[in-house]
Amino acid sequence: LKRAIREAKKNAVVLLRWVLVITTSCLILFGEGRGNDLPSHLVVLMLILSNFGVAALPNSFFTNKNFDSLLVSADIVFISCGLWISGHANGDFYLLYFLIIMISALGETLRSIIWSAFLVAVVYLAVIGTASGGAALVDSEILIRIPFFFIVAIFYGYFAQLVRAERSARVSFQTKWTLAKRLRELGTSLAGSLDRQQ
């Protein structure tokens, strides 16, 4: 059973990372910025190779308590640096990228995280439309950013939900363990008092 759980988590993480890698690569290569220069191509290559590296890890890595936070932290740093190197580090987009990450970390359910990402995307399109005119809303450089927001929300939301579920299971186990321990102590003291009465 544990092996199946580790395998399922590994598959989910690798598949979600593939979606994130492909979306980020499309954003870097086809969005505004320097998508045709060597650093941008190297960032895309490193993103792809990093997911092959994650896929090659043994299943036991995926159940390590520090693996999720390490992977999420590394992805945030790596994708942020990749966006900066490729010229996508302008204020509004970068700010919304981190807002989506924060929403994903604080969101209670995956549904609320996706709705929040939807609202962020709508507000982003409204601001772009107001500032640059309606023609900017059909520009591929702007439209390619919208799926990126959703993919980031789903990827980081998945990990936030996973951490919450593990924490809840741990608290439930601790509560049951404490209750069982108290019941055992109560049973022992009750048996001792009954022995003394006889």
C-alpha positions as CSV (number, residue, x, y, z in Angstrom):
1,L,0.0,0.0,0.0
2,K,2.8,2.4,0.9
3,R,4.5,1.7,-2.4
4,A,1.4,2.4,-4.3
5,I,0.9,5.7,-2.4
6,R,4.5,6.7,-3.1
7,E,4.1,5.8,-6.8
8,A,0.9,7.8,-7.1
9,K,2.4,10.9,-5.5
10,K,5.5,10.6,-7.7
11,N,3.3,10.4,-10.8
12,A,1.2,13.3,-9.8
13,V,4.2,15.5,-9.0
14,V,6.0,14.7,-12.2
15,L,2.8,15.3,-14.3
16,L,2.0,18.6,-12.6
17,R,5.6,19.7,-13.0
18,W,5.5,18.8,-16.8
19,V,2.5,21.1,-17.1
20,L,4.3,23.8,-15.2
21,V,7.5,23.3,-17.2
22,I,5.7,23.4,-20.6
23,T,3.7,26.5,-19.6
24,T,6.7,28.3,-18.3
25,S,8.7,27.3,-21.4
26,C,6.0,28.6,-23.7
27,L,5.9,31.8,-21.7
28,I,9.7,32.2,-21.9
29,L,10.0,31.3,-25.6
30,F,6.8,32.9,-27.1
31,G,6.0,35.7,-24.7
32,E,7.5,39.2,-24.6
33,G,11.1,39.4,-23.7
34,R,14.2,37.8,-25.1
35,G,12.8,34.4,-26.0
36,N,15.3,33.9,-28.9
37,D,18.5,34.4,-27.0
38,L,20.8,31.7,-25.5
39,P,20.0,32.3,-21.8
40,S,16.3,31.8,-22.5
41,H,16.9,28.6,-24.3
42,L,19.2,27.4,-21.5
43,V,16.5,28.2,-18.9
44,V,14.0,26.1,-20.9
45,L,16.5,23.3,-21.2
46,M,17.2,23.4,-17.5
47,L,13.5,23.3,-16.7
48,I,13.0,20.2,-18.9
49,L,16.1,18.5,-17.5
50,S,15.0,19.3,-13.9
51,N,11.8,17.4,-14.5
52,F,13.6,14.4,-15.9
53,G,15.7,14.6,-12.7
54,V,12.7,14.6,-10.5
55,A,11.2,11.7,-12.4
56,A,14.4,9.7,-11.9
57,L,14.3,10.1,-8.2
58,P,13.4,6.9,-6.2
59,N,9.8,6.7,-4.9
60,S,11.0,7.0,-1.3
61,F,12.1,10.6,-1.9
62,F,8.5,11.6,-2.4
63,T,7.4,10.6,1.1
64,N,10.3,12.3,2.8
65,K,8.8,15.1,5.0
66,N,11.2,17.7,3.6
67,F,10.8,16.8,0.0
68,D,7.7,18.9,-0.8
69,S,9.0,22.1,0.7
70,L,12.4,21.6,-0.9
71,L,10.8,21.0,-4.3
72,V,8.4,23.9,-4.1
73,S,11.2,26.3,-2.9
74,A,13.5,25.2,-5.6
75,D,10.8,25.6,-8.2
76,I,9.9,29.1,-7.0
77,V,13.6,30.1,-7.2
78,F,14.3,28.4,-10.5
79,I,11.1,29.7,-12.3
80,S,11.6,33.2,-10.8
81,C,15.2,33.3,-12.0
82,G,14.1,31.9,-15.4
83,L,11.5,34.6,-15.8
84,W,14.0,37.2,-14.8
85,I,16.7,36.0,-17.1
86,S,14.3,35.8,-20.1
87,G,13.1,39.3,-19.5
88,H,9.7,38.6,-18.0
89,A,10.4,40.3,-14.7
90,N,8.3,43.4,-15.3
91,G,6.5,44.6,-12.2
92,D,2.9,43.6,-12.9
93,F,3.5,40.1,-14.1
94,Y,6.1,39.3,-11.4
95,L,3.8,40.7,-8.7
96,L,0.9,38.6,-9.8
97,Y,3.1,35.5,-10.1
98,F,4.0,35.8,-6.4
99,L,0.4,36.7,-5.5
100,I,-0.8,33.5,-7.1
101,I,1.9,31.6,-5.0
102,M,0.7,33.3,-1.8
103,I,-3.0,32.5,-2.6
104,S,-2.0,28.9,-3.3
105,A,-0.3,28.7,0.1
106,L,-3.1,30.3,2.0
107,G,-6.1,28.9,0.1
108,E,-8.3,26.4,2.0
109,T,-9.3,24.3,-0.9
110,L,-8.1,23.7,-4.5
111,R,-11.4,25.1,-5.7
112,S,-10.9,28.4,-3.9
113,I,-7.4,28.6,-5.1
114,I,-8.5,28.2,-8.7
115,W,-11.3,30.7,-8.3
116,S,-8.8,33.2,-6.8
117,A,-6.4,32.6,-9.8
118,F,-9.4,33.2,-12.1
119,L,-10.1,36.5,-10.3
120,V,-6.4,37.5,-10.5
121,A,-6.5,36.7,-14.3
122,V,-9.6,38.8,-14.8
123,V,-8.2,41.7,-12.9
124,Y,-5.0,41.4,-14.8
125,L,-6.8,41.5,-18.1
126,A,-8.9,44.4,-17.0
127,V,-5.9,46.4,-16.0
128,I,-4.1,45.6,-19.2
129,G,-7.2,46.5,-21.2
130,T,-7.6,49.8,-19.4
131,A,-4.0,50.8,-19.6
132,S,-3.2,49.6,-23.1
133,G,-6.5,49.5,-24.8
134,G,-8.7,46.6,-26.0
135,A,-6.2,45.6,-28.7
136,A,-3.8,44.4,-26.0
137,L,-6.3,41.8,-24.8
138,V,-5.9,39.8,-28.0
139,D,-2.1,40.1,-28.0
140,S,-0.5,36.6,-27.7
141,E,2.1,38.0,-25.3
142,I,-0.6,38.9,-22.9
143,L,-2.9,35.9,-23.4
144,I,-0.1,33.3,-22.9
145,R,0.2,34.6,-19.3
146,I,-3.3,33.6,-18.3
147,P,-2.8,29.8,-18.4
148,F,0.5,30.3,-16.6
149,F,-1.4,31.8,-13.6
150,F,-3.7,28.8,-13.5
151,I,-0.9,26.3,-13.8
152,V,1.1,27.9,-11.1
153,A,-2.1,28.0,-8.9
154,I,-2.8,24.3,-9.5
155,F,0.8,23.2,-8.9
156,Y,1.4,25.1,-5.7
157,G,-2.2,24.5,-4.5
158,Y,-1.7,20.8,-4.9
159,F,1.4,20.9,-2.6
160,A,-0.4,23.2,-0.1
161,Q,-3.4,20.7,0.1
162,L,-0.9,17.8,0.4
163,V,0.8,19.5,3.4
164,R,-2.5,20.3,5.0
165,A,-3.7,16.7,4.6
166,E,-0.5,15.3,6.1
167,R,-0.6,17.8,9.0
168,S,-4.3,16.9,9.7
169,A,-3.5,13.2,9.6
170,R,-0.6,13.7,12.0
171,V,-2.7,15.7,14.4
172,S,-5.5,13.1,14.2
173,F,-2.9,10.4,14.9
174,Q,-1.5,12.3,17.8
175,T,-4.9,12.9,19.3
176,K,-5.8,9.2,19.0
177,W,-2.5,8.2,20.4
178,T,-2.9,10.5,23.4
179,L,-6.4,9.3,24.0
180,A,-5.3,5.7,23.8
181,K,-2.5,6.4,26.2
182,R,-4.9,8.0,28.7
183,L,-7.3,5.2,28.5
184,R,-4.5,2.7,29.1
185,E,-3.4,4.7,32.2
186,L,-7.0,4.9,33.4
187,G,-7.4,1.1,32.8
188,T,-4.2,0.4,34.7
189,S,-5.1,2.6,37.6
190,L,-8.6,1.1,37.7
191,A,-7.3,-2.4,37.7
192,G,-4.8,-1.5,40.4
193,S,-7.5,0.0,42.6
194,L,-9.8,-3.1,42.0
195,D,-6.9,-5.4,43.0
196,R,-6.4,-3.4,46.2
197,Q,-10.1,-3.6,47.1
198,Q,-10.1,-7.4,46.9
